Amino acid sequence: MMISVILISLVLFLLSAQFLNMQWKSRGFPPGPTPFPIIGSIWWINFRADHQSLKKLAKTYGNICTLWLGHRPMMVLYGFQAVKNGLTNNSEDVSGRLQTYIFNKLADGKGILVSNGLIWKQQRHFGFGTLRKLGMGNKGMERGIQTEARYLVEFFRDKEGEAVDPSFPIVHAVSNVICAVVFGHRFSLEDKTFHQLIEAFDYIVAFGNSRFYYMCEMFPWFAEHLPGPLKKARFSRDFVCSFVRQEIKSHREKGRRDEPEDFIDFYLKQLEKTKNVPNSTFDEDNMLQSVFDLFLGGSETTATTLRWALLYMLVYPDIQDKVQKELDAVLSPSHLICYEDRKKLPYTNAVVHEILRFSSIVLITIPREAVKDTTVLGYHVPKGTLIMANVDSALFDPDYWETPHQFNPGHFLDKGGNFVTREAFLAFSAGHRACPGETMAKMELFIMFCSLLQKFKFTLPEGVKEINTDFVFGSTMKPHPYKLCAVLR
């Protein structure tokens, strides 16, 4: 009995000491909910970084506030000014990526997306330099996108106006663009392995902003021994890695390093070139993870945005009609859509940008980490502090958008009907960790969207009166499954 009392007293003492220590540490940070031992203050947003909880957090504590992920402080930025300045002022100082239990399980600090230091600099520089060689942002990439747009048009034409869920054909078309660049080949719509690949990525993305994700980060010892979402996420990642390893093996056997045709070829050539270079981070693990990251970044977000694009055309048929009238007035029916056409199609270009703004598929950036003591928005930020930017709040900031909660292409048009850029358009984030695939994503979205609307009028299936425009919560905000009819114009 006495031992139990002593143990309980000791635990209470340690918890109290940690509680007081956390209050002391939180003095120099922006205001926020009271942090408690072990759980921090993430409980305040109910272990879920969604629209309402982050809005409530900002309303209570201000546009710059602090949450504690366990014992780690995390600055939360809300609204355009806080997000922009927080990510771009002293941008290099906050360019780190947090190394957490889950990230280490899924990436182990390798590749491009969640790596740091020399690995991040070398892999990112090589990765996107190689993508440029393979045509990113120019005619080489454009031809690949036009090819997939043609297959997508053929898919809908074959359905002859019957009701169909557009999700998988869209994912298939968008993913095949990056597949051709990374693997050197595309997949057919019936390929079972490709279906499994997409399902695996879908699960990893859904897991990434779930309540279970936050619980795993806070109680890793607990998550390690339980079956469930984490185990399935690791299984999904292992499946993808097994597939990529097979692709690498196949590329090695073909031996095209003298005349590389795709990303894996270029990486194998780089391995040979740097095998005796000190401090080189080029190895098979980084190659595998870089391929994983490029596939994830080059497919998930653009496919989700295109799904929203067609859904909005069902919701706003008048806007669909205006886009088609502009396409008809400027381009001939046989014209092959190219990215340069956006300069002649200001209304259509504005609609594409409004789709990106209004769908706001990434609510928050993957948290960044201060790589050294620095200053963020007037606050002293010690090395290791996390920074989480609510990008969604910039895209809906009432101080910078006339009708933030309405789908309004006029946000990107001046009084003369000319396309204009907007400073609060941070759909691709900002600073050192901004999305480097922005140009590629815009090319894909514009070419595929215009190619579809040039050929089809999209309508609701017979008998469907209501459209669900709520999102399915996850790392990206997807629309609920829906069906449409593509009627040949």
C-alpha positions as CSV (number, residue, x, y, z in Angstrom):
1,M,0.0,0.0,0.0
2,M,2.8,2.4,1.0
3,I,4.7,1.7,-2.3
4,S,1.5,2.5,-4.3
5,V,1.1,5.8,-2.5
6,I,4.8,6.6,-3.1
7,L,4.5,5.7,-6.8
8,I,1.3,7.8,-7.3
9,S,2.8,10.7,-5.4
10,L,6.0,10.5,-7.6
11,V,3.9,10.4,-10.8
12,L,1.8,13.4,-9.7
13,F,5.0,15.2,-8.8
14,L,6.6,14.6,-12.2
15,L,3.4,15.6,-14.0
16,S,3.2,18.7,-12.0
17,A,6.8,19.5,-12.6
18,Q,6.3,19.0,-16.4
19,F,3.2,21.1,-16.3
20,L,5.0,24.0,-14.7
21,N,8.0,23.6,-17.0
22,M,5.6,23.8,-20.1
23,Q,4.0,26.9,-18.7
24,W,7.5,28.4,-18.3
25,K,8.6,27.5,-21.8
26,S,5.4,28.8,-23.3
27,R,6.0,32.4,-22.0
28,G,7.9,33.6,-25.1
29,F,5.5,32.0,-27.6
30,P,2.3,33.5,-29.1
31,P,-0.8,32.9,-27.0
32,G,-2.6,29.6,-27.2
33,P,-4.5,26.9,-25.3
34,T,-2.9,25.7,-22.0
35,P,-0.6,22.8,-22.7
36,F,-0.7,19.8,-20.4
37,P,1.9,17.1,-19.8
38,I,2.0,14.3,-22.5
39,I,-0.9,15.5,-24.6
40,G,0.2,19.2,-25.0
41,S,-2.7,21.3,-26.3
42,I,-3.6,19.5,-29.5
43,W,-6.7,18.4,-27.7
44,W,-8.1,21.9,-28.2
45,I,-8.7,21.3,-31.9
46,N,-10.0,17.8,-31.1
47,F,-6.9,16.1,-32.7
48,R,-8.1,17.3,-36.2
49,A,-6.8,20.4,-38.0
50,D,-10.0,21.3,-39.9
51,H,-11.7,24.5,-41.0
52,Q,-13.8,25.2,-38.0
53,S,-11.3,24.2,-35.3
54,L,-8.5,26.4,-36.8
55,K,-11.0,29.3,-37.3
56,K,-12.1,29.0,-33.7
57,L,-8.4,28.9,-32.6
58,A,-7.6,32.1,-34.5
59,K,-10.7,33.8,-33.2
60,T,-9.9,32.9,-29.6
61,Y,-6.1,33.5,-29.6
62,G,-5.3,35.6,-32.7
63,N,-3.9,34.9,-36.2
64,I,-0.6,33.8,-34.7
65,C,-1.0,31.4,-31.9
66,T,0.7,28.3,-30.4
67,L,-0.4,24.7,-30.1
68,W,1.7,22.1,-28.3
69,L,2.2,18.7,-30.0
70,G,3.0,16.8,-26.8
71,H,6.0,18.8,-25.5
72,R,6.8,20.5,-28.9
73,P,5.6,24.0,-29.6
74,M,3.9,24.6,-33.0
75,M,3.1,28.1,-34.2
76,V,-0.2,28.2,-36.1
77,L,-0.5,30.9,-38.8
78,Y,-4.0,32.0,-39.9
79,G,-5.0,34.6,-42.6
80,F,-3.1,35.8,-45.6
81,Q,-0.6,38.2,-43.9
82,A,0.4,35.8,-41.2
83,V,0.7,32.9,-43.6
84,K,2.7,34.8,-46.2
85,N,5.0,36.7,-43.9
86,G,5.5,33.6,-41.6
87,L,6.6,31.5,-44.5
88,T,8.6,34.0,-46.6
89,N,10.3,36.2,-44.0
90,N,13.4,34.4,-42.9
91,S,12.2,31.6,-45.1
92,E,15.4,29.5,-45.0
93,D,15.4,29.6,-41.2
94,V,12.0,27.8,-41.2
95,S,12.6,25.4,-44.1
96,G,13.1,22.3,-42.0
97,R,10.7,19.4,-42.0
98,L,9.7,17.9,-38.7
99,Q,11.0,14.4,-38.1
100,T,8.2,12.6,-36.3
101,Y,7.4,9.0,-35.4
102,I,5.0,8.6,-38.4
103,F,7.3,10.4,-40.9
104,N,10.2,8.3,-39.9
105,K,8.1,5.1,-40.3
106,L,6.9,6.2,-43.7
107,A,10.0,8.0,-45.2
108,D,12.9,7.7,-42.7
109,G,14.2,11.2,-43.6
110,K,14.8,10.2,-47.2
111,G,13.6,11.7,-50.6
112,I,12.3,15.2,-51.1
113,L,9.0,15.8,-49.3
114,V,10.0,15.3,-45.6
115,S,13.8,15.2,-45.7
116,N,16.1,17.9,-44.3
117,G,19.5,19.4,-44.7
118,L,21.9,18.0,-47.3
119,I,19.6,15.2,-48.3
120,W,16.7,17.7,-49.0
121,K,19.0,20.1,-50.9
122,Q,20.6,17.5,-53.1
123,Q,17.5,15.4,-53.8
124,R,15.3,18.4,-54.5
125,H,17.9,20.1,-56.7
126,F,18.5,16.9,-58.7
127,G,14.8,15.9,-58.8
128,F,13.5,19.1,-60.2
129,G,16.5,19.7,-62.5
130,T,15.8,16.2,-63.9
131,L,12.1,17.0,-64.4
132,R,13.0,20.1,-66.3
133,K,15.2,18.0,-68.6
134,L,12.3,15.7,-69.1
135,G,10.1,18.5,-70.2
136,M,8.4,20.0,-67.0
137,G,6.9,23.4,-67.9
138,N,7.6,23.1,-71.7
139,K,6.4,21.4,-74.8
140,G,7.8,18.0,-73.8
141,M,5.6,17.8,-70.8
142,E,2.7,19.5,-72.6
143,R,2.6,16.7,-75.2
144,G,2.2,14.1,-72.4
145,I,-0.6,16.0,-70.8
146,Q,-2.4,16.4,-74.2
147,T,-2.1,12.6,-74.7
148,E,-3.7,11.9,-71.4
149,A,-6.4,14.5,-72.0
150,R,-7.2,12.7,-75.3
151,Y,-7.6,9.4,-73.5
152,L,-9.9,11.1,-70.9
153,V,-12.0,12.6,-73.7
154,E,-12.3,9.1,-75.3
155,F,-13.4,7.6,-72.0
156,F,-16.3,10.0,-71.7
157,R,-17.2,9.7,-75.4
158,D,-17.4,5.9,-75.0
159,K,-19.9,6.3,-72.2
160,E,-22.3,8.1,-74.7
161,G,-23.9,10.4,-72.0
162,E,-24.6,7.7,-69.4
163,A,-24.1,8.5,-65.7
164,V,-20.6,7.8,-64.6
165,D,-18.3,8.4,-61.6
166,P,-15.4,10.5,-63.1
167,S,-13.0,9.9,-60.1
168,F,-10.9,7.0,-61.4
169,P,-10.5,8.0,-65.0
170,I,-9.4,11.5,-63.8
171,V,-6.9,9.9,-61.3
172,H,-5.7,7.6,-64.1
173,A,-5.2,10.5,-66.6
174,V,-3.3,12.7,-64.1
175,S,-1.2,9.9,-62.6
176,N,-0.2,8.7,-66.1
177,V,1.5,12.1,-66.8
178,I,3.9,11.6,-63.9
179,C,4.2,7.9,-64.6
180,A,5.5,8.6,-68.1
181,V,8.1,11.0,-66.7
182,V,9.2,8.8,-63.7
183,F,8.8,5.3,-65.1
184,G,8.9,5.9,-68.8
185,H,5.5,4.3,-69.5
186,R,1.8,4.8,-68.9
187,F,-0.8,2.3,-67.5
188,S,-4.0,1.1,-69.1
189,L,-7.3,1.9,-67.3
190,E,-7.8,-1.9,-66.6
191,D,-4.3,-2.5,-65.1
192,K,-4.9,-4.1,-61.7
193,T,-1.5,-3.1,-60.3
194,F,-2.2,0.5,-61.1
195,H,-5.6,0.3,-59.3
196,Q,-3.8,-1.1,-56.2
197,L,-1.1,1.6,-56.5
198,I,-3.8,4.4,-56.5
199,E,-5.7,2.7,-53.5
200,A,-2.4,2.6,-51.6
201,F,-1.7,6.3,-52.1
202,D,-5.3,7.2,-51.3
203,Y,-5.0,5.4,-48.0
204,I,-1.7,7.1,-47.0
205,V,-3.2,10.5,-47.9
206,A,-6.4,9.8,-45.9
207,F,-4.4,8.7,-42.9
208,G,-2.2,11.9,-43.0
209,N,-4.6,14.3,-41.3
210,S,-6.8,11.8,-39.4
211,R,-7.3,11.8,-35.6
212,F,-5.5,8.5,-35.5
213,Y,-2.4,10.2,-37.1
214,Y,-2.2,12.7,-34.3
215,M,-2.8,10.0,-31.6
216,C,0.1,8.0,-33.1
217,E,2.4,11.0,-33.0
218,M,1.6,11.6,-29.3
219,F,1.6,7.9,-28.2
220,P,3.9,6.1,-30.5
221,W,4.5,3.2,-28.0
222,F,0.7,2.7,-28.0
223,A,0.3,2.8,-31.8
224,E,3.2,0.4,-32.4
225,H,1.4,-2.5,-30.7
226,L,-2.1,-1.9,-32.1
227,P,-3.5,-3.2,-35.4
228,G,-5.4,-0.5,-37.4
229,P,-4.8,2.5,-39.5
230,L,-1.0,2.8,-38.9
231,K,-0.5,-0.8,-39.8
232,K,-2.5,-0.3,-43.0
233,A,-0.6,2.9,-43.9
234,R,2.7,1.0,-43.6
235,F,1.3,-1.9,-45.6
236,S,0.2,0.6,-48.3
237,R,3.7,2.3,-48.3
238,D,5.4,-1.2,-48.5
239,F,3.2,-2.0,-51.5
240,V,4.3,1.2,-53.4
241,C,7.9,0.6,-52.5
242,S,7.8,-2.9,-53.8
243,F,6.4,-1.7,-57.0
244,V,9.1,1.1,-57.4
245,R,11.9,-1.4,-56.6
246,Q,10.6,-3.6,-59.4
247,E,10.6,-0.6,-61.8
248,I,14.2,0.2,-60.7
249,K,15.3,-3.4,-61.3
250,S,13.7,-3.4,-64.7
251,H,15.4,-0.1,-65.6
252,R,18.8,-1.5,-64.5
253,E,18.3,-4.5,-66.7
254,K,17.5,-2.3,-69.7
255,G,20.7,-0.3,-69.1
256,R,19.8,3.0,-70.6
257,R,22.1,5.2,-68.5
258,D,24.0,6.6,-71.5
259,E,20.7,7.7,-73.1
260,P,18.3,8.2,-70.1
261,E,14.6,8.4,-71.0
262,D,12.9,8.9,-67.6
263,F,13.6,9.9,-64.0
264,I,14.8,6.5,-62.9
265,D,17.2,6.3,-65.8
266,F,18.6,9.7,-64.8
267,Y,18.9,8.7,-61.2
268,L,20.7,5.5,-62.0
269,K,23.2,7.5,-64.1
270,Q,23.6,9.9,-61.1
271,L,24.4,6.9,-58.8
272,E,27.2,5.9,-61.1
273,K,28.5,9.5,-61.3
274,T,28.6,10.1,-57.5
275,K,29.5,6.7,-56.1
276,N,32.9,7.9,-55.0
277,V,31.9,11.5,-54.1
278,P,32.1,12.3,-50.4
279,N,28.9,13.5,-48.7
280,S,26.8,12.3,-51.6
281,T,23.2,11.5,-50.6
282,F,22.5,9.6,-53.8
283,D,21.6,6.0,-53.0
284,E,18.8,3.5,-53.7
285,D,16.8,4.5,-50.6
286,N,16.7,8.1,-51.6
287,M,15.9,7.2,-55.2
288,L,13.0,5.0,-54.0
289,Q,11.6,7.7,-51.7
290,S,12.1,10.5,-54.3
291,V,10.0,8.5,-56.8
292,F,7.4,7.9,-54.1
293,D,7.3,11.7,-53.4
294,L,7.1,12.7,-57.1
295,F,4.3,10.3,-57.8
296,L,2.4,11.5,-54.7
297,G,2.9,15.2,-55.5
298,G,2.3,14.8,-59.2
299,S,-1.0,12.9,-59.0
300,E,-3.0,13.3,-55.8
301,T,-3.5,17.1,-55.6
302,T,-4.2,17.7,-59.3
303,A,-6.6,14.8,-59.7
304,T,-8.5,15.9,-56.7
305,T,-8.7,19.5,-58.0
306,L,-10.0,18.3,-61.4
307,R,-12.7,16.2,-59.7
308,W,-13.8,19.4,-57.9
309,A,-13.6,21.3,-61.3
310,L,-16.2,19.0,-62.9
311,L,-18.4,19.1,-59.8
312,Y,-18.4,22.9,-59.8
313,M,-19.5,22.8,-63.5
314,L,-22.5,20.8,-62.4
315,V,-23.2,23.2,-59.6
316,Y,-22.7,26.3,-61.7
317,P,-24.0,25.5,-65.2
318,D,-24.0,29.2,-66.1
319,I,-20.2,29.3,-65.6
320,Q,-19.8,26.2,-67.6
321,D,-21.7,27.8,-70.4
322,K,-19.6,31.0,-70.3
323,V,-16.4,28.9,-70.5
324,Q,-17.7,27.0,-73.5
325,K,-18.7,30.2,-75.3
326,E,-15.2,31.6,-74.8
327,L,-13.6,28.4,-76.0
328,D,-15.9,28.4,-79.1
329,A,-15.2,32.0,-79.9
330,V,-11.5,31.8,-79.6
331,L,-10.5,28.2,-80.7
332,S,-11.7,26.0,-83.5
333,P,-13.4,22.7,-82.6
334,S,-10.4,20.7,-83.8
335,H,-7.8,22.9,-82.0
336,L,-5.5,20.9,-79.7
337,I,-5.6,22.7,-76.3
338,C,-2.2,24.0,-75.2
339,Y,-1.1,25.9,-72.1
340,E,-0.3,29.0,-74.2
341,D,-4.1,29.3,-74.9
342,R,-4.7,30.6,-71.4
343,K,-3.5,34.0,-72.6
344,K,-6.4,34.2,-75.1
345,L,-8.9,32.7,-72.7
346,P,-9.0,35.1,-69.7
347,Y,-12.4,34.0,-68.4
348,T,-11.5,30.3,-68.6
349,N,-8.1,31.0,-66.9
350,A,-10.0,32.8,-64.2
351,V,-12.3,29.9,-63.7
352,V,-9.4,27.5,-63.4
353,H,-7.8,29.7,-60.7
354,E,-11.1,30.1,-58.9
355,I,-11.4,26.3,-58.8
356,L,-8.0,26.1,-57.2
357,R,-8.9,28.8,-54.7
358,F,-12.4,27.6,-53.8
359,S,-11.7,23.9,-53.6
360,S,-8.7,24.6,-51.3
361,I,-7.8,21.0,-51.2
362,V,-4.8,21.5,-48.8
363,L,-6.0,23.1,-45.6
364,I,-2.6,23.2,-43.9
365,T,1.0,22.9,-45.0
366,I,3.0,19.9,-43.8
367,P,4.5,21.6,-40.7
368,R,7.9,23.2,-41.2
369,E,10.6,23.4,-38.5
370,A,12.9,26.1,-37.5
371,V,16.4,24.9,-38.3
372,K,18.0,27.5,-36.1
373,D,16.9,30.2,-33.6
374,T,15.1,32.8,-35.6
375,T,12.3,35.4,-35.5
376,V,8.8,34.8,-37.0
377,L,6.4,37.7,-37.1
378,G,8.1,39.4,-34.2
379,Y,8.3,36.4,-32.0
380,H,11.5,34.7,-31.0
381,V,11.4,31.1,-32.3
382,P,13.8,28.6,-30.9
383,K,15.4,25.9,-33.1
384,G,13.0,22.9,-33.4
385,T,9.8,24.9,-33.2
386,L,7.2,23.8,-35.7
387,I,5.3,26.2,-38.0
388,M,1.9,25.2,-39.4
389,A,0.4,27.5,-42.0
390,N,-3.4,27.4,-42.6
391,V,-3.3,28.0,-46.4
392,D,-7.0,27.7,-46.6
393,S,-7.5,30.8,-44.4
394,A,-5.4,32.9,-46.9
395,L,-7.6,31.7,-49.8
396,F,-10.7,32.7,-47.9
397,D,-9.4,35.8,-46.2
398,P,-12.3,38.4,-46.4
399,D,-9.7,41.3,-46.4
400,Y,-8.3,40.1,-49.7
401,W,-11.2,38.5,-51.5
402,E,-14.4,40.3,-52.4
403,T,-16.7,37.3,-52.0
404,P,-14.5,34.7,-50.3
405,H,-17.3,32.1,-49.7
406,Q,-18.8,32.3,-53.2
407,F,-17.5,30.6,-56.3
408,N,-16.6,33.8,-58.3
409,P,-14.2,33.8,-61.3
410,G,-14.4,37.6,-61.1
411,H,-11.8,37.3,-58.3
412,F,-9.2,36.9,-61.1
413,L,-10.6,39.4,-63.6
414,D,-10.2,43.2,-63.8
415,K,-13.0,45.6,-64.9
416,G,-12.0,45.0,-68.5
417,G,-12.3,41.3,-68.3
418,N,-8.5,40.7,-68.3
419,F,-7.0,38.0,-66.2
420,V,-5.2,39.2,-63.0
421,T,-3.1,37.5,-60.4
422,R,-3.9,37.9,-56.7
423,E,-1.3,38.1,-54.0
424,A,-3.5,36.1,-51.6
425,F,-3.6,33.2,-54.0
426,L,-1.4,30.8,-52.0
427,A,-2.8,27.5,-53.3
428,F,0.7,26.3,-53.7
429,S,2.1,27.6,-50.4
430,A,5.1,30.0,-50.2
431,G,8.7,30.2,-49.1
432,H,11.5,27.6,-49.4
433,R,9.0,24.7,-49.2
434,A,6.5,26.0,-51.7
435,C,5.3,23.4,-54.2
436,P,7.9,23.2,-57.0
437,G,5.3,21.4,-59.2
438,E,3.0,24.5,-59.5
439,T,3.6,25.0,-63.2
440,M,3.0,21.3,-64.0
441,A,-0.2,21.3,-62.0
442,K,-1.6,24.4,-63.7
443,M,-0.7,23.0,-67.1
444,E,-2.5,19.7,-66.4
445,L,-5.5,21.4,-64.9
446,F,-5.9,23.9,-67.7
447,I,-5.3,21.5,-70.6
448,M,-7.5,18.7,-69.2
449,F,-10.3,21.0,-68.1
450,C,-10.5,22.9,-71.4
451,S,-10.2,19.7,-73.5
452,L,-13.2,18.2,-71.6
453,L,-15.3,21.4,-71.8
454,Q,-14.5,21.8,-75.5
455,K,-16.0,18.5,-76.2
456,F,-18.8,17.9,-73.6
457,K,-21.5,19.5,-71.7
458,F,-21.6,18.1,-68.2
459,T,-25.0,17.6,-66.6
460,L,-26.5,15.9,-63.6
461,P,-27.9,12.3,-64.0
462,E,-31.6,12.2,-64.5
463,G,-33.5,12.5,-61.2
464,V,-30.6,13.9,-59.2
465,K,-31.6,17.3,-57.7
466,E,-29.0,17.9,-55.0
467,I,-25.3,18.1,-55.2
468,N,-23.1,17.5,-52.1
469,T,-20.3,20.1,-52.1
470,D,-19.0,19.2,-48.7
471,F,-15.5,17.7,-48.6
472,V,-14.2,14.3,-47.3
473,F,-11.7,15.3,-44.7
474,G,-8.1,14.1,-45.0
475,S,-4.6,15.3,-46.0
476,T,-6.3,16.6,-49.1
477,M,-10.0,17.6,-49.1
478,K,-11.8,15.4,-51.7
479,P,-15.3,15.8,-52.9
480,H,-17.8,13.1,-52.0
481,P,-18.3,10.5,-54.8
482,Y,-20.6,11.8,-57.5
483,K,-21.8,10.9,-61.0
484,L,-22.3,13.0,-64.0
485,C,-23.3,12.8,-67.7
486,A,-20.9,13.9,-70.4
487,V,-23.1,14.9,-73.3
488,L,-21.1,15.3,-76.6
489,R,-21.5,18.9,-77.8
